[in-house]
Amino acid sequence: MTKLDATLQMLKDLTDANGVPGNEKEPREVMKKYIAPFADEVTTDNLGSLIAKKTGSVEDGPKIMVAGHLDEIGFMVTNIDDKGFLKFQTVGGWWEQVMLAQRVTIMTKEGNVPGVIGSKPPHILAPEARKKSVDKKDMFIDIGASSKEEAMEFGVRPGDSVVPVCDFTVMKNEKYLMAKAWDNRIGCAIAIEVLRQLKEADHPNTVYGVGTVQEEVGLRGARTSAHQIKPDIGFAVDVGIAGDTPGVTEKEALAKIGEGPQIIMYDASMVSHKGLRDFVTTTADEAGIPYQFDFVAGGGTDSGAIHLTANGVPALSITIATRYIHTHAAILHRDDFENAVKLIVEVIKKLDKDTVKEITFD
């Protein structure tokens, strides 16, 4: 790989870090390294979400929360059989079609152990069984151990986290970036970059760049971190569905990668706040920042927890159209990342107490 610029290096460090729900230490440390220079203070809540605070020109200005989640989907070791094969539990949403024969890393107290997800080979299955996808309960992880004792000598124990393997890759068209964990280290990167660009900006808000934990298992860190912050406005920055691959119709997914961040009107966790949505899109129109409207009938983002904090928080999800989410390797477009940052920065510069009040009751 050729030498990466500073932004690509940050994206590589974030996505190469391993962190499934409940074990987000690695990506949290990476995010802290990159966001701390632009924050007045960096703390965590008691569940482990990272909270970087930057006060603007007014001490008691509106509190603006920009949250990406640190965790990625993965697995957990539940049992080691007598032959040294590992049984596992999915942590986050997986589709069996994308799991089999994929490389994984087991995170043990003594270091990382490589493995691969296996199952009974199709050659010995009945013809009807070959036509069906293998159920995850019939899969296992092979770590090259000859016995349970040897697997334990490697350091493997029940409860260990298991993560997909896919190195960060700049593709031939250098705007296209492939990695594991775009869901949702790209949101963490957006939060970092927003604070960086606001460091010297004149605005009356207190901005919180947040890396939440355990989003993939129920928006849990967003709930605890928002409770600690008590924001006046909340943005969840995450990935969204890309509708530009073969077989996907516009009825199923509207957005195309490279055509701007997605403004989510509706998902299973919330109906976006109309006043905030209109303010954001008007800002984008005035600044000439491209964006796309989208909706997701199933699934949700951290906005689903943020907007229910205390007596309610106007919240909006701004997402990056990403191909092949919830797999080992996903692809997004650098321009969408940069435009999402630009949009959120412009929005925050326009916010103040009166504007927030007007948005809230619009």
N, C-alpha and C positions, 0 to 999 in steps of 0.2 A: 504494500500500500504506500502511495506517495504521502509526503508530509501533509498533515491535516492543518487547516486553519483553526483559529481558536474556537470558533463556534462548533465546527465538526468534532474537534477533540472533546469538547464538553458533551456533545451528543453521544460520542463513542463511550466516554467514561460512564455516563448515566445508563446507557443500554447494556453495556457489558457487565455492569454490576448485577449481582444475583440477589433477588429479594422477593419471596412469595409472601402472601398475607401471614402476618404474625412473626415474620423474620425479615424485616426491612432494613436492617442495620447497614448493609453495604451501600445501597443507593442513598440512604439518609446521609451517610458520611460524605458521599460524593456531592450531593446537593448542598450540604453545609459548606463544603470547601468552595464551591462556586458562588454561593449566594451571600456568604458572610461579608465579603468586602463591600457590599452594597447595602447592608442592613445596619441599623443601630444596635440591634440585639437579635440573637438567635436562641430560641428555646425549644423545648418539646413539651407536649402534653403528656399525661400519664400513660397513654396508650402507645406513644412513640411517634406521633405526627410531629414534623418539623415546622416551626413557626418563625419566620424571619420578618421582623418589624422595621419599617422605615417611616419615620415621621416627616411630614412635609413642612410647609412654612407656618402651619398653625398647630399648636399642641393638641387641641381638642377637636380637630377636624373630623369629618366622616371617616369611618373605618371601612376600608375596601379590602376584601379577601379574594385573593387569586390562588386557587387551589388545584394542583395536579396530584394524582396519587402515586405513591412510591412503589406500591406492590405490583407484581406481575402474576399472571396465572401460573400455576405449577402443580406440584404434587407433594404428598407427605408419605414417608415410609410408615407402614402400619405393622408389618410383620416380616421376619426373615425365615424362610423355610429351611429344612434340614440340608438342602443342596446348595444353599447360598443365594437363592433367588429372592428378590424383594417384592412383596405385595405393597400396594400403595393406594392412597385416597387422593382423588383430584381435589385441588384447592383453587376454586374459581371454575368458570364455565369452560368445559372442553367438549369437543365433538370427536367421537371415537375415530372418525375417518382420518383425522390429522395426527393421531398419536402414535400409531404403530410404526416400529422400526426407526423412531427418532432418537437421536442422541440426547442424553440428559446428564446433569451433574448433581451428585448427592452432596449436600453440604453437611459435613460432620464436624464434630468438635476438634478433630485432628487434621482437618483439611478436606479438600474436595476429592471426590471419587467419581471417575467417569462411568457411564453406563449407557444402556440402550433398552428401549421398551420392546419387549418380545411377546410372542404368543405361539400357540400351536401352528405349525406351517400348513398352508392350504393344501399341500400335496397329499395330506392324510385325512383331509376333511371330506365329508360326504358332499356330493355335487350341490345340493341345496344350501348347505352351510357356507359354501364358497361364495355364494351370491350376496351374503349378508356381511355387514361390517362386524368386526369382532367387538364384543361387549367389553368395556373396560374392566369389568370384574374378572375377565378371563386373561387379562394381560399381566405382565410382570416386568421387573427390571433386572436385566442381567449385568452384573458388575464384574464378571470374570472371577467369581469366587467358587471354590469347589465344595464348600460346606458352610453351614451357619457359623461355625467357629472362625473360619477364615474371613467371612464377611465382617464379623465383629472385630477381628484383628485389624481390618482396614479402617475401623472406627465407626462403622455404620450401626445406628441404633434406631429403633422405632421412634417416630417423631421427627426424624431428620427431614429437612426441606429438600425438595428435588426441583431443579429448574431446567428449562429447555436450553439447548446449545445453539447459538447462531451469532457469530462475530459481526459487529457493526461493519457494514460494507457500503462504500460509495459506488454506485452502479456506473455503467458506461456513460449514460446520460447523468452527469454529476448532480443534477437537481433531484434525482431519485435516490433515496436512502433506504437501505434494508437493514433490519436488526430484529432481535427479539425485544420484547418489553417496550415497544413504542407505546403500548397500552400499559402504563401511561407515563413513561419517562419523558415523552414529548411535552406533557403538561407541566412536569417539573421544570423542564428547560424553559418553557414559556414564562413561568413564574420567576425564574432566575433572570431572564433577559428583561422582563418588565422592570424589575427592581434596578437592574443595571442602567437602563435607559432613563429611569426616573431619578437617578441619584443626584444629578445637578439641576433637575427641572424644578420650576417654581409652581407649586400647587398646594392647596390647603388640606390635603388628605393624609391619613395614616394608612399606608399600604402594607398588607401582610402577604408575603409570598409563602405559600404553605405546601408542604409535601405530606399528604395524608396517608395513613396506613389502612390496610384491610378494606379497601374499596371493593375489591372483587368478591368479597364474601358478605356484603351488606352495607356499604357506605359508612363503615363504623368510625374510622378516624376523622372523617368530615364532621360527624356528629360531635365528637369530643373536642376537636380543635375549634369548631365554630362556637361551641358552648364557652370555651375559654376566651375567644376573641370578642364575641358578640358583635359581629359586623353589621354595618348599615347597608352595604351592598355586597353581594357575593357572586363571584364568577367561578364556575368549574371549567377547567381547561382539560380536554381529554381527546381521545380519538373518536372518529365516527366512521360510519360505513361508506366505502367508496363504491359508487354505482357504475364504474366505467370499465369493468372487466366483462369478458364474454358471458352471455347468458343472463345478465342482470338487467332488468327493465327499469324504466323511470318510475313505475308504480311501486317497485321494491326499494329503490334507493335513488335519490336525486343527484347526489353530489359527485363531482369528478375531481380527482387529485390535480393540484396545480391551479385551480380556479378560485382559490380563496378559502378562508376558514368558514366552517358551517355555523350558522346561527340556528340553534335547536329550538323549534317552536313547541315541541311536545315529545315527551318520552314516558315510559311507564312509571317513572319516579316523580314527575312533576309536569305541570303546565307552566311554560316560561312566563315570567312577569311581563305583562304587556308594556308598562311604562318603561322598564329598563330595556326591553327588546327594541322598542321604537327609538329610544335615545341612542342605543348602540348603532342601529342601522342608519339613523340620520347622521351620526358622526362619521360613519364609514362613507356614506354618500358625499358628504362635504369634503372629506379628505381624499376621495378617489381611491379608497381601499376596497379591493374586490371581496365579496363574500357570497355565500350560498345559503339559502334557507333549506332546512331539512327537518325531518321528524323520524323518530324511532319508536315503533309500536311496542317493542319488547326491550327490556334493559333500561338502565338509567345511569346517571353520573352523580358525582358528589353534590351537585345542586339539589338533588332530592333530599339530602339530609340538611344542607345549609339553610334552605328556605323555610324549614320548620323549626329553626332555632328560636328560643325565647318566644316573643310574640310575633315572629315572622320576619323574614329577610327577603327583600326583592333580589331575585337570583336569576342567572342565565347561564346556560351551558354554551361555550364556544369551543368547537371541536375541529380536529384536523382529519379530513377524509383519508382513510388508511386502508390499504388492501391487505386481506388475509389476517385480520385481527383474531386473537385467540387461537393462534397457531405458533409454531416455532419461529417463523420468519415473516415479517410484515414489511410493507413498503409504503412510504409517504413522500411528499414533495417538499423540498426546502422552502420554496416560495410561500407555501401555506403557513409554515411555522413563522416565517418572518412577517407575513401580513397579519397573523393573529397577534403577535407581539405589538406591532405598530398600531393595530386597532385598539387594543386594551390600553396602551399608553395614551393614545389620543383621548379615549373616553375618560381616563382618570384625570388628565389635565383639565378637562371641562367640568369636573365634579366639584361641588362645594355643598355647604349645608342647605342652601336654598334649593339647589338643583336636586339633591337627594330627596328633599321633602316633596318636591314637585313630582319626581319620578315615582315615589312611594305611593302617592295617592292619585296617580294618573289612571 
